[in-house]
């Protein structure tokens, strides 16, 4: 009798376990990523319509550090509360002038990409924040990890693109945040490693439809990047070549635009590279030539630097005085208008072009 009862109890137990396992296997995970609806943009708080972007700064950094800062983190650990407080003040300054969306262009292999911080900032302020996936330049990024795989015959463009795609379609780690743009960059002369990164960006763009934004250096960097994107079959209407403001040569700016991509004067205020008045002159001239529909404006500000602070010599301080989140709104736009740039052209550069970049128009 006991044996028979034991058998029935054992059978019921086994059946219960099997049913439980079946539920666990078939039930959706609590944090499973939902697909972003077609035509929507990944913000850090979830999908948004392109029409909700409004006035947009396409290239800024809430926190940032060059690769390797973590090796010094014992001396200067990351302070989340301090970063939150500083960036809340920065966002308030931007919102005063009607900024609705900020793209944080920090790639994976530098310090500072912090989806948890972005979510907190977006929740507290109501601003749209779009996070990046991607990799930086060879000389300022972290290429050793990827180069090690090249030694053993790996196709690192495929490996990199797998990473980008997962962060766009699933999540950045376990944060629940999906990237909304792909960030990549090249040094003064594009290296083979950087070429692999750009090819990976194109593969990810083809798979997800997400725009590519870039970091450029040197007198020909933007043209080289555009040529590679053309060769690899990127959707050029979803490519923004960044840092064209590094150059004072308007012919360089025009040459990039003629490739079919957008350009960004996105270091405005970083006067140690190009003075603001030179950028204003060039932007105004390009608008007169009919290129307003291919230009975006931003600052490339860094609101919080990770690591031990660097004490700048006093003589350099004036060159950074305009490098702040409200410089375009407060100073540059009025100056552009004084040079004949219309309100409609301002709206085109600050509202329409960012929206159209995401839409592929």
N, C-alpha and C positions, 0 to 999 in steps of 0.2 A: 504493500500500500504506500509506504513512504517513498519507495523507488518510483512508483507510478506518479505520485504527487510531485516529486522532485523533477521528473521528466517534463510534466506539464508546466511547472514554474520556469524551468530552464528554457522550454520552447517559447513561452510568452516573453521571457526576458530577451531572447535572441530576436524575436519578431519586433519587439519594441526598439531595440538598438538599430535594427535594419531600417525601420520607419524613420527614426531620428536621423540616421545617416542620409537617407534619401532626401529628407527635408533640407538638411544642411547643404547637400550637393546641389539641389535644384533651386533653393531659395536665393534670391539676389543678395549679394553682399551689401551690408549696410552702407559702406562707403564706395560702392561700385560707381565708376564714372559714367555719367549720362552723356550720350552723344550731343555735341553742340548742334543745335538746329541749323539747317542750311541758311546761309545769308547772315548769320549772327556772328558776333565777335566775342572771343574769350576775354572777359575782364576777370579780375581776381575774385569778384563776388559772383561770377556766373555769366552766362551769355547776355549780351546786350545788342540792341539793334544799331546798325551804323548811324541811323538818324539821331541816336542819343549821344553821340560823341561830342558834338558841339565844338567849341573852340578848343583846339588840341595842341599840346606840346609833344612832339614826336620823339624827343631824345633827351631824357633827363636821368638822374641817378639819385635815389633817396639815400642809399648808403653805397659806398664803393671802397675797394682797395685793390691795388695791383697784386697779381699772383705772388704768393709767398708770404703774404701778411700773417697767415695763420702760424707761421714758424715763430712769430714774435708775439703771439696772442697771450702768452704768459705775462708779458709786460704790459699789454693793453688789451684785455679781454673785451669782447663785444658787449655793449651796454644797451639792451633792448629799450629800456624805459627812457634813457636819454635820447636815443634815436627817434623814438616815438614822439617825444615832446618837441624836439627840434623840427621834425618833419611836419607835425601838425601846424606849427607856426609858418612854415614855408607854404604849405597848401593854403592856409588862410590868406596869405599874401597873394597867391595866384588867383584864388577865387574872388578876391576883391575886384579883379579886372575881368571876371567872367570866364576864366579857364574852367572847362568842364571835364577834360580828360588829360591825363599825363601817362605817357609811355615810359616805363623804366627800362632802359636799354642795357642793363647789366647782364653780361653773358654768364654761362655756367662756371667758367674756369677762372674768374676773378673773384675777389671777395665782395660781399655786399648784397648779392641776390637773396632776398629774404621775403618769400611769399607770406609768411606769418605777419611780418610788419606791414606789408602792402594791404592785407586783409583788414588789419586793425585800423590803418589810416583811412581806407575806403569806408569802413563802417562808421567811423567817428565823424567824417567830413562830408560824405555823400559824393565825393569826387570819383570819377571812373579811373581806375588804374589798370594798365595793361602790362603784363609781365613778359619778359623775353625768355626764349631758349636759344642756345647757340654757343659759339666759341670765339675767343678773341684772337688777336694777332699772334704770330709765332714768338716775337721778341717780348711781348708783354702778357702772353697767356701761359698755358700749361701744356706744352706739346709733348713732354716726355712720355706721358701715359700712352698717348696715341702712337708716337714713334716706335715705342717698344713693340707694339702690335704689327707695325709695318715690317719690322725685322723678321717676323715669323710669317710673312706673306699675307697678312690680313688686308682686306679692302676697308680702309678706315673711313672712307666716305660713306660706305654702307653702314658701318657701325655707328658713326656719328648721326646719320640720318635716322636710324632706328631710335636713338636717344631723343632727337628733336621731335619725331613723330609721337613717341609715347608721351612726352611732356605736353604736347599740344592736344592729343586726343584722350589721354587718360588722366595724368596728374603729375605734377612735379613732386617726386617722392611721395610721401603720404599726406601732403598738405591739402589735397583737394583742389588746388589751384592749377588751372591749365594756362599754358603760355599762349599769347595772342599774336606774337611776332617772332621771327627768326633773326637773330643778330649775328653778324659775322664781320670780320675785318681783315685788312691787309696792311703790311708795313710799307716803307718807302718803295720797295719793289716786291711784287707778289712772289712768295716762296712756294715751293711745291706743296709744303704742308698747308699753307693758307689756301692754295688752289683746291686741296682736298676738302677743306672746310666749306668753301663756297659751293663746290659740287654737292656736298651733303645738304647744304641749305636749299639748293634747287630740287634735289630729290624729295626733301621734306615739303617744300612748297607744292610740288606736283601732287603729293599724297594728301595734303591737308587744305590747300588753298590759302594758307596763311602768308601774309606779306613778309618780304625780306627787307631788313634795314641794315645799313653797313657803317663801318668805321673805315675811313681812308686816310692815307698819308702820302706825301710826295706829290710832285707836280703832275703826275699822270695816273694816279691811283684809281680815280673814279672811272676814267675811260677804260682802263684794264679790267676793272670789275664788270663794267657794262658789257664789254666784249665777251668775257667768260660767260656771263649770264645768257647772252644771245646764243653762244655756241652750245651751251648745255640745255637750251630750250626752256628757260624760265619764262614765266608770265611777266613781261616787263612792266605791265601796268600795275603789278604788285611788287615792285622793287623801288626802294628809296635809297639812293646813294648819298651817304652822309658826309659831313665835314667838308663840303665843298668850300666853306668859308675859310678853310686853311689857306686857300689860294686867293690872291687879289686879282687874278687874270680872268676877266669876263669871257674870254674866248674859250677857256677851259670849261667854264660853266655851261656855255652853249654847246660845246662838243659833247658833253655828257647827256644833256637834254636831247640832243639830236639822235641819240641812240634809242630813245623811246622810253626812258625811265624817268622817275621823279628825282629831283635833287633837294637836299636840305642844307640851308644855311643854319646849322644847328650847333654852332659854337659862338653865337652872338653874345658879346659881353666878355668873352675870353680875349681881351684886347692885347694880351701879350703875344698872341698869334696873329690876329688881324684886327686892327682898330675898328670899333663900331661904326665910325663915320665912313670907312671904306666899304664895309658890308652894306650899309644903307645906300650908298652911291651905286653899288653893283646891283643890288636888288631892285632899286628904282629903275635903273637902265634896262634890266631884263624885263621888267613889267612894261616899260614903254615899247619894247620889242615884241610884246605879245606872249611872254613866257610865264605869266603869273599862274597859269593853270598847271605848271610843272614844278612849282617851288613850295617848300615847307620851311617853317621857321621854328627854331628852338635854341636852347642855351648849352646843353651838355653839362648842366650844373651837377655838382656833388655836394649834397647837403650835410652828409656826415662821412668823414674819412675814417676808415677802420685802421687800427694800428696806432703806434706812437705818433703824436703830432709832429709835423715838420715846421720849424720856425723859419718863415720866409724873411729874407733880408728886407729891411724897410723900403729900399729903393724899388722893389718889385710890387709893393702893395697897390700903388695906383693902377697898375695893369690888370688887377683883379677886382677893382672896385665895382665894375658893372656886371660882374659874373654872378647873377642872382636871378631867381625865378620870375621876377616881375619886370625885368629890364626891357623885354620886347614890348610888353603892354604899356609900360609907363613912359618909355623913352623912344623906342625904335619906331613904333607905329605912328606917333605924331610926327616924327622926323620924315618918315616915308611919305606921309600925306603932304608935308611941306614941299616935297620934291615931286609932287604930282601923282602919287599913287592913290587910286580911288578907294573908297570904302568897299566897293564891290571886289576889287582886287585883294584887299586885306582879307575879306571874308573867304575869297577863293583860296588863299594861301593857308589860312588858319582853321577853316572849317571844312570847305568843300574838298580840298586835296587830301587831307587825312582820311576823310570818309571814302573818297573814291579809291584811295590806295587799298583799303580793305575790301572794297567792292570789285576792284579790278577794272576801273573805268579810266 
